[in-house]
Amino acid sequence: MKSWLLVFAVFGLYVLHQDIWFWETARPLVFGFLPVGLFYHAVYSIVVAILMIVLVSSAWPTALEREVESDSSDLTEGPL
């Protein structure tokens, strides 16, 4: 269930990245100076960064990490 939610979140953010609704105008200005499309992408980037943190913390293959760590320790224990 958790992996399907993560897949759905990635797909949803992929769809939201195609922001065709802000192509025609720079109005309204957010905070009085920031075009709405630029503000949208700033918020989008923050949301994607948070999703990447969640993906790495919950879906990272720790078995592969342990395998690489054990392989690297074998290389450092050889004679010099």
N, C-alpha and C positions, 0 to 999 in steps of 0.2 A: 504494500500500500504506500509506504514512504517513497519507494523508488518511483512509483507512478506519479506521485505528486511532484517530485523533482523533475521528471521528464515533462510533465504538463507545465511546470513553471518555466523551464527552458524554452519550450515551444511557444508558450504565451509571450515571453519576452522577445522571442524572435519575431513574432507577429507584430508586437507593439513597436519594434524598431522600424518598421516600414511606416513611418508617420506621414502619410499622404495628406492628412488634414491640415498641416501647417505649411504647405508648399506655396500657397498663393499670397500669403500676407505675413507681415512681421508684427502686425497688431493683434491683440493688445500687448502693450509693453508691461512686462512684469517688473515690479519695483520701480516703475517709471522710466527705465532705461534699457532693460534686457528684452530682446525679442522673444516671443513666446516659443518659437522653435528651438532657440538656444537653451532656454530654461528647461524645456521638455527633455532635451538631450542631456543636460546636466543632471536632472533628477533620474533619468533613465540610467545613466552611468553609475550613479550611487546605488540604485536598486540592483543592477547587474553585479556590482562589486559585492553587495551583501549576499546575493545568490551564490556567487563563487565561493564565498566563505562558508556558506551552508553546504555546498556541494563538496568542498574539500574536507570539511569536518565530518560529514556523514557518509559520503560515498567513496572516499579514498580507499584503494585496495591495500589494506595494511599488511596482508600476507606477502604481497610483492615487495613492500618496503622492508619487511623483515628478511626476505630472501636476499635483497641487495645488500643490506647491512651485514649479513653473515658472509656473503661473498667477499665484501671489502675487508672484513676482519681477517679472513684467511690469507689475503694478499699481504697484509701488513705484518703477519707473524713469521714470515720466511726469514732465512739467514741473510745477513748483509755482507 
